[in-house]
Amino acid sequence: MKLYRESDSNIPFLSLLKKYKRYLMLEKHLSANTVESYEFDMVKFFNYLKDNNIEPAKACYDDIVGFISCLNDVGIHPRSQSRIISAIRGFYKFMILDGYIEKDPCELIETPSIGRDIPEVLSVEEIDRIIAAIDPTKREAARDNAIIEVLYGCGLRVSELTNLKFSDIYWDEEFIKVTGKGDKQRLAPISPIALKRLREYLPFRSSVDIKRGEEDFLFVTKRGKHMSRITVFHIIKELAEKAGITKTISPHTFRHSFATHMLERGANLRAIQCMLGHESISTTEIYTHLDTNTLRYEILEHHPRNMKKVRNQ
């Protein structure tokens, strides 16, 4: 969806959107993906205001309710509505901070009720079937195996996986440095089996002519570029189909499976939260706020990939 052309009277809209994006990135420290989503949502809202001859600074509670009603009328899912409302709330907080307005028109806006979706979780047997579906004759087989083991073994988001650097792997200490949402960094334990699969992947990585500027990315394509989220999604989707798995899965399914399996096997909930990056933990604070030995113990004792019988595989 595009905003109106700059040649008409919509220039203030575009200027405000640009400033709001800068505020989200520099002051709120939101990820690039979140900022992009908010921008897309604000374009919808700005177009609605434009069509009704309403300036953003003069929008009131009733105007925003009218926009939300339009979202309902066209069948926008409550979860998407909630995100759009969040973007609008953030925008008017920015407007107050920058002195454009004095009163927040979103103050009484309610977020639509969202039913709690239960995410799909793979069993250990299903994960084994997905790995078994990898064609060992393909050049990239070791890479795809390593991708799944790291996703599942560390509970990473797919963006965290694709942004992993070779220099983020602490081989001897058996940790990886992960850059999560808002560029927050954490140290995550990596299982011996995942490290083993990474070492098996290295010959493929060394054989690729990696493009300039991409040299430190851990996971690369055959063309020498770092893996994209879409590429990882397609790899997993294809493998799931080959394995005969009918569940709707994505790279995030492995993150849910990681947390579920750890919890089912008795891992400490606080440790799981830390490994998933749900706390704001910077690289310099991690040794004072977390007992990394405890994290290693939790993942070694409770993750199904770290049973003694699989450590020597």
C-alpha positions in Angstrom: 0.0 0.0 0.0 1.4 3.4 -1.0 0.9 6.7 0.6 -0.3 9.6 -1.7 2.2 11.3 -4.0 4.5 13.9 -2.6 3.2 16.3 -5.3 -0.1 16.8 -3.5 -0.9 18.1 0.0 0.2 14.9 1.6 3.8 16.0 2.3 3.1 16.5 6.1 2.0 12.9 6.2 5.2 11.7 4.7 7.4 14.0 6.8 5.7 12.8 10.0 6.0 9.1 8.9 9.8 9.6 8.4 10.2 11.2 11.8 8.1 8.5 13.5 10.3 5.8 11.9 13.4 7.6 13.2 11.9 7.7 16.7 11.1 4.0 16.6 14.6 3.1 15.6 16.7 5.5 17.6 14.6 6.0 20.8 12.5 2.9 21.0 15.2 0.6 19.6 12.7 -1.5 17.7 13.9 -4.1 15.2 13.9 -3.3 11.5 11.1 -5.8 10.9 8.9 -4.2 13.6 9.6 -0.7 12.2 8.7 -1.9 8.7 5.4 -3.4 10.0 4.5 -0.2 11.8 5.3 1.9 8.7 2.9 -0.3 6.7 0.2 0.0 9.3 0.6 3.8 9.6 0.2 4.1 5.8 -3.2 2.5 6.1 -4.1 5.0 8.9 -2.7 8.0 7.1 -4.6 7.1 3.9 -7.8 6.8 5.9 -7.2 10.3 7.4 -6.4 11.7 4.0 -9.6 10.3 2.5 -11.5 12.0 5.3 -9.6 15.3 5.1 -8.2 14.9 8.7 -4.8 16.0 9.6 -2.8 13.6 11.9 -2.4 16.3 14.6 -6.1 17.0 14.6 -7.4 13.4 14.7 -9.6 12.6 17.7 -10.8 9.6 19.5 -13.9 9.2 17.2 -11.6 9.4 14.1 -9.5 6.5 15.3 -12.6 4.5 16.3 -13.9 5.1 12.8 -10.7 3.7 11.3 -10.8 0.7 13.5 -14.4 0.1 12.4 -13.2 0.1 8.8 -10.7 -2.5 9.7 -13.5 -4.6 11.2 -15.6 -4.1 8.1 -13.0 -5.4 5.7 -12.3 -8.4 7.9 -8.9 -7.6 9.4 -8.0 -10.2 12.0 -8.1 -9.0 15.6 -4.4 -9.9 16.0 -3.5 -7.6 13.0 -5.8 -4.9 14.4 -4.0 -5.1 17.7 -0.7 -4.5 16.0 -2.1 -1.6 13.9 -3.5 0.0 17.1 -0.1 -0.4 18.8 1.5 1.5 15.9 -1.0 4.3 16.1 -0.6 4.5 19.9 3.2 4.8 19.4 2.7 7.4 16.8 0.7 9.7 19.1 3.1 9.2 21.9 5.8 10.4 19.5 3.5 13.4 18.6 3.2 14.4 22.2 6.9 14.0 22.9 7.8 16.2 19.9 5.2 18.8 20.8 2.8 18.4 17.9 -0.1 17.7 20.2 -0.9 18.0 23.9 -3.6 15.3 24.4 -3.4 11.7 23.3 -6.4 10.7 21.2 -5.6 7.0 21.8 -6.0 7.3 25.6 -9.3 5.5 25.7 -8.8 3.2 22.7 -9.2 -0.5 23.6 -7.3 -3.3 22.0 -9.5 -6.0 20.4 -9.7 -9.3 22.3 -7.4 -11.9 20.9 -7.9 -15.6 21.4 -4.7 -17.2 22.6 -3.5 -19.5 19.7 -1.7 -22.7 20.8 1.4 -22.9 18.6 2.2 -26.1 16.8 4.9 -28.2 18.5 6.8 -30.9 16.8 7.6 -34.1 18.6 11.2 -35.3 18.8 10.3 -38.1 16.4 8.9 -35.6 13.9 12.1 -33.5 14.1 14.1 -36.7 13.5 11.9 -37.4 10.4 12.5 -33.9 9.1 16.2 -34.3 9.4 16.0 -37.7 7.8 14.3 -36.1 4.8 17.4 -34.2 4.0 18.9 -35.6 0.8 22.5 -36.5 1.7 23.6 -36.4 -1.9 22.9 -32.7 -2.1 25.8 -30.3 -1.7 23.9 -28.3 0.9 22.8 -31.2 3.0 25.2 -30.6 5.9 24.1 -26.9 6.0 20.4 -27.7 6.2 21.1 -30.3 8.9 23.0 -27.7 10.9 20.3 -25.1 10.4 17.6 -27.4 12.0 19.9 -28.5 14.8 20.8 -24.8 15.7 17.1 -23.7 15.4 15.9 -26.5 17.6 19.0 -26.9 19.8 19.2 -23.2 20.8 15.5 -22.0 20.4 16.4 -19.2 18.0 14.1 -16.9 16.1 14.7 -17.3 12.4 16.1 -13.8 12.1 18.6 -14.6 14.9 19.7 -17.7 12.9 20.2 -15.8 9.6 22.1 -13.0 11.3 24.4 -15.4 13.2 28.1 -14.6 12.4 30.9 -17.1 12.3 32.6 -14.9 14.9 29.5 -15.4 17.2 30.4 -19.1 17.8 32.4 -19.8 20.9 33.4 -23.4 20.0 35.4 -24.2 23.1 33.0 -22.6 25.6 29.9 -24.1 23.7 28.0 -20.8 23.5 26.8 -18.6 20.7 26.2 -14.9 20.8 22.7 -14.1 19.6 21.4 -10.7 18.5 17.7 -10.6 19.2 14.9 -8.1 19.0 15.9 -4.5 19.5 19.5 -5.5 18.8 19.7 -7.0 22.4 22.5 -9.5 22.7 22.6 -12.7 24.8 24.8 -15.7 25.1 23.0 -19.0 24.5 24.3 -22.5 25.2 24.7 -24.6 22.1 24.4 -28.4 22.4 27.3 -30.7 21.5 25.2 -32.3 18.7 24.5 -28.9 17.2 28.2 -28.0 17.3 29.0 -31.3 15.7 26.6 -30.5 12.8 28.1 -27.1 12.5 31.6 -28.6 12.1 30.2 -31.0 9.4 28.8 -27.9 7.6 32.1 -26.0 7.5 33.5 -27.8 4.4 30.4 -26.7 2.4 30.9 -23.1 3.7 34.6 -23.2 2.8 33.7 -24.3 -0.8 31.4 -21.4 -1.5 32.7 -18.2 -3.1 31.3 -15.9 -0.4 30.4 -12.4 -1.6 32.2 -9.3 -0.3 30.7 -8.1 3.0 29.1 -11.5 3.6 32.2 -13.2 4.9 31.3 -13.4 8.5 27.8 -14.7 8.1 27.5 -18.3 9.4 24.9 -19.7 7.1 25.3 -18.9 3.4 23.7 -20.0 0.1 25.4 -21.7 -2.7 25.8 -18.3 -4.3 27.7 -17.0 -1.4 25.1 -14.7 0.2 23.8 -15.0 3.7 20.6 -17.0 4.2 17.3 -15.1 4.2 14.4 -15.9 6.4 12.3 -16.8 3.4 14.9 -19.3 2.2 15.0 -21.0 5.6 11.2 -21.1 5.6 11.1 -22.8 2.2 13.8 -25.4 3.2 11.8 -26.4 6.3 8.5 -26.5 4.4 9.9 -28.7 1.7 11.5 -31.1 4.3 8.3 -31.3 6.3 6.4 -32.3 3.2 8.9 -34.9 2.4 8.7 -36.2 5.9 4.9 -36.5 5.6 4.2 -34.0 8.4 0.9 -32.3 7.9 1.2 -29.7 10.7 1.5 -26.1 9.7 5.1 -25.4 10.6 7.7 -22.7 10.1 11.1 -22.0 11.5 9.4 -20.6 14.6 7.9 -24.0 15.3 11.3 -25.3 16.3 11.6 -22.5 18.8 8.2 -23.5 20.3 9.3 -27.1 20.3 12.6 -26.2 22.0 10.8 -24.5 24.9 8.0 -27.1 25.2 10.4 -30.0 25.3 12.7 -28.4 27.8 9.7 -27.5 30.1 8.2 -31.0 29.8 11.5 -32.5 30.8 11.8 -30.4 34.0 14.0 -27.5 32.9 13.8 -24.3 35.1 11.3 -21.8 33.6 13.6 -18.9 34.3 16.4 -20.6 32.4 14.2 -21.2 29.4 13.1 -17.5 29.4 16.8 -16.5 29.4 17.7 -18.8 26.6 14.8 -17.6 24.5 15.9 -14.0 25.0 12.8 -12.8 26.7 14.9 -10.7 29.1 16.8 -7.6 28.1 20.3 -8.9 28.6 23.3 -7.1 27.0 26.6 -8.8 26.3 28.4 -6.9 29.0 25.8 -7.7 31.7 25.3 -11.4 31.0 28.0 -12.6 33.3 26.7 -10.5 36.3 23.0 -11.3 35.7 23.1 -14.9 34.7 24.9 -18.0 35.8 26.0 -19.4 32.5 27.0 -22.7 34.0 23.4 -23.1 35.2 22.2 -22.4 31.7 24.6 -25.0 30.3 23.4 -27.5 32.9 19.8 -26.9 32.0 20.2 -27.5 28.3 22.5 -30.5 28.7 20.3 -32.2 31.2 16.8 -31.4 29.8 17.1 -31.0 26.0 16.2 -34.2 24.2 19.1 -33.7 21.8 21.6 -34.0 24.6 20.8 -37.5 25.9 24.0 -39.5 26.3 23.0 -41.9 23.5 23.0 -39.0 20.9 26.0 -37.1 22.1 28.4 -39.5 20.3 26.4 -39.5 17.0 
